Protein backbone atom coordinates (compact mmCIF):
# COMPACT_ATOMS: atom_id res chain seq x y z
CA UNK A 1 0.00 0.00 0.00
CA UNK A 2 1.27 3.47 -0.88
CA UNK A 3 1.42 6.09 1.87
CA UNK A 4 2.59 9.70 2.02
CA UNK A 5 5.87 8.42 3.48
CA UNK A 6 6.71 6.84 0.11
CA UNK A 7 7.15 10.29 -1.47
CA UNK A 8 9.71 13.04 -1.24
CA UNK A 9 9.99 16.68 -2.21
CA UNK A 10 12.79 19.16 -2.82
CA UNK A 11 12.93 22.00 -0.31
CA UNK A 12 13.54 25.69 -1.06
CA UNK A 13 17.28 25.10 -0.64
CA UNK A 14 17.25 22.45 -3.38
CA UNK A 15 17.68 19.57 -0.93
CA UNK A 16 15.69 16.33 -1.29
CA UNK A 17 13.38 15.74 1.66
CA UNK A 18 11.94 12.22 1.93
CA UNK A 19 8.62 12.23 3.78
CA UNK A 20 9.87 8.98 5.33
CA UNK A 21 11.71 11.20 7.84
CA UNK A 22 8.29 12.08 9.27
CA UNK A 23 7.04 8.49 9.64
CA UNK A 24 4.85 8.26 12.73
CA UNK A 25 3.93 11.94 12.60
CA UNK A 26 0.77 13.58 11.26
CA UNK A 27 1.24 15.87 8.26
CA UNK A 28 -0.67 18.90 7.06
CA UNK A 29 0.25 19.47 3.41
CA UNK A 30 -0.82 22.76 1.82
CA UNK A 31 -0.34 24.32 -1.61
CA UNK A 32 0.58 27.91 -0.82
CA UNK A 33 1.06 31.22 -2.64
CA UNK A 34 2.36 34.63 -1.61
CA UNK A 35 -0.09 36.82 -3.51
CA UNK A 36 -3.41 35.09 -2.88
CA UNK A 37 -6.48 36.26 -0.98
CA UNK A 38 -5.91 33.26 1.29
CA UNK A 39 -2.23 34.11 1.94
CA UNK A 40 -3.01 35.32 5.50
CA UNK A 41 -3.63 31.63 6.27
CA UNK A 42 0.17 31.37 6.60
CA UNK A 43 -0.36 32.84 10.09
CA UNK A 44 -2.82 30.10 11.06
CA UNK A 45 -0.62 27.38 9.57
CA UNK A 46 2.38 28.67 11.53
CA UNK A 47 0.24 28.72 14.70
CA UNK A 48 -0.78 25.07 14.17
CA UNK A 49 2.86 24.16 13.54
CA UNK A 50 4.04 25.85 16.74
CA UNK A 51 1.15 24.54 18.82
CA UNK A 52 1.30 20.89 17.73
CA UNK A 53 4.79 20.10 16.46
CA UNK A 54 5.94 18.77 19.84
CA UNK A 55 3.01 16.35 19.71
CA UNK A 56 3.92 15.18 16.20
CA UNK A 57 2.35 17.51 13.61
CA UNK A 58 4.44 18.58 10.63
CA UNK A 59 3.10 21.38 8.42
CA UNK A 60 4.64 21.54 4.94
CA UNK A 61 3.92 24.29 2.41
CA UNK A 62 4.15 23.62 -1.31
CA UNK A 63 4.41 26.91 -3.24
CA UNK A 64 2.41 26.75 -6.46
CA UNK A 65 1.99 29.27 -9.28
CA UNK A 66 -0.83 27.50 -11.16
CA UNK A 67 -3.66 29.71 -9.92
CA UNK A 68 -3.74 33.31 -11.14
CA UNK A 69 0.09 33.60 -11.17
CA UNK A 70 -0.07 34.17 -7.40
CA UNK A 71 3.35 32.68 -6.62
CA UNK A 72 5.63 34.40 -9.13
CA UNK A 73 8.76 34.47 -6.94
CA UNK A 74 11.87 32.34 -6.95
CA UNK A 75 12.97 30.29 -3.93
CA UNK A 76 14.74 33.21 -2.22
CA UNK A 77 11.78 35.55 -2.73
CA UNK A 78 9.35 32.93 -1.40
CA UNK A 79 11.53 32.26 1.65
CA UNK A 80 11.96 35.97 2.39
CA UNK A 81 8.25 36.69 2.01
CA UNK A 82 7.24 33.80 4.26
CA UNK A 83 9.77 34.48 6.98
CA UNK A 84 9.56 38.28 7.01
CA UNK A 85 5.81 38.66 6.54
CA UNK A 86 4.46 35.66 8.49
CA UNK A 87 7.51 34.39 10.41
CA UNK A 88 6.99 30.99 8.81
CA UNK A 89 9.50 28.39 9.90
CA UNK A 90 7.67 25.20 8.90
CA UNK A 91 9.20 23.36 5.92
CA UNK A 92 8.58 24.69 2.41
CA UNK A 93 9.14 22.85 -0.85
CA UNK A 94 10.46 24.27 -4.05
CA UNK A 95 7.72 25.63 -6.31
CA UNK A 96 5.64 22.77 -7.70
CA UNK A 97 2.58 22.09 -9.81
CA UNK A 98 -0.41 20.36 -8.24
CA UNK A 99 -2.50 19.79 -11.39
CA UNK A 100 -1.82 18.68 -14.95
CA UNK A 101 0.92 16.64 -16.57
CA UNK A 102 3.61 18.34 -14.49
CA UNK A 103 1.90 17.73 -11.15
CA UNK A 104 4.20 16.63 -8.36
CA UNK A 105 3.74 12.86 -7.76
CA UNK A 106 2.79 13.44 -4.12
CA UNK A 107 -0.03 15.76 -5.13
CA UNK A 108 -1.20 13.36 -7.85
CA UNK A 109 -1.44 10.68 -5.15
CA UNK A 110 -3.16 13.00 -2.64
CA UNK A 111 -5.87 13.89 -5.17
CA UNK A 112 -6.50 10.20 -5.94
CA UNK A 113 -6.77 9.37 -2.25
CA UNK A 114 -9.29 12.08 -1.38
CA UNK A 115 -11.57 13.79 -3.87
CA UNK A 116 -12.66 17.36 -3.37
CA UNK A 117 -15.99 19.07 -3.69
CA UNK A 118 -18.51 17.25 -5.90
CA UNK A 119 -16.12 14.30 -6.19
CA UNK A 120 -13.65 16.21 -8.35
CA UNK A 121 -9.99 15.43 -7.83
CA UNK A 122 -8.33 18.57 -9.25
CA UNK A 123 -7.00 21.17 -6.85
CA UNK A 124 -9.19 24.23 -7.36
CA UNK A 125 -7.05 26.99 -5.79
CA UNK A 126 -4.20 27.86 -3.48
CA UNK A 127 -4.35 26.79 0.17
CA UNK A 128 -6.00 23.43 -0.45
CA UNK A 129 -5.00 21.23 2.48
CA UNK A 130 -4.55 17.52 3.18
CA UNK A 131 -4.29 16.05 6.66
CA UNK A 132 -2.26 12.84 6.78
CA UNK A 133 -2.43 10.43 9.72
CA UNK A 134 0.52 8.97 11.57
CA UNK A 135 0.15 5.89 9.33
CA UNK A 136 0.72 7.98 6.19
CA UNK A 137 -2.85 7.74 4.93
CA UNK A 138 -4.98 10.71 3.91
CA UNK A 139 -7.50 11.50 6.61
CA UNK A 140 -9.10 14.65 5.24
CA UNK A 141 -9.02 17.16 2.42
CA UNK A 142 -9.88 20.79 3.06
CA UNK A 143 -10.90 23.58 0.71
CA UNK A 144 -8.91 26.82 0.44
CA UNK A 145 -11.68 28.53 2.41
CA UNK A 146 -11.17 26.20 5.39
CA UNK A 147 -9.12 28.24 7.85
CA UNK A 148 -6.25 26.48 9.64
CA UNK A 149 -7.63 27.40 13.06
CA UNK A 150 -10.78 25.42 12.22
CA UNK A 151 -8.74 22.24 11.70
CA UNK A 152 -7.72 21.91 15.37
CA UNK A 153 -10.25 19.18 16.17
CA UNK A 154 -9.12 17.04 13.24
CA UNK A 155 -5.46 17.68 14.06
CA UNK A 156 -6.07 16.64 17.67
CA UNK A 157 -7.77 13.45 16.47
CA UNK A 158 -4.93 12.70 14.02
CA UNK A 159 -2.39 13.09 16.80
CA UNK A 160 -4.37 10.75 19.03
Secondary structure, DSSP 8 states (H G I E B T S, - for coil): ---GGG-EEEBTTS-EEEGGGGTTSEEEEEEE-TTSTTTTHHHHHHHHHHHHGGGTEEEEEEEB--STT-----HHHHHHHHHHHH---SEEB--B--SSTT--HHHHHHHHHS--GGG--S--STT-EEEE-TTS-EEEEE-TTS-GGGGHHHHHHHH-
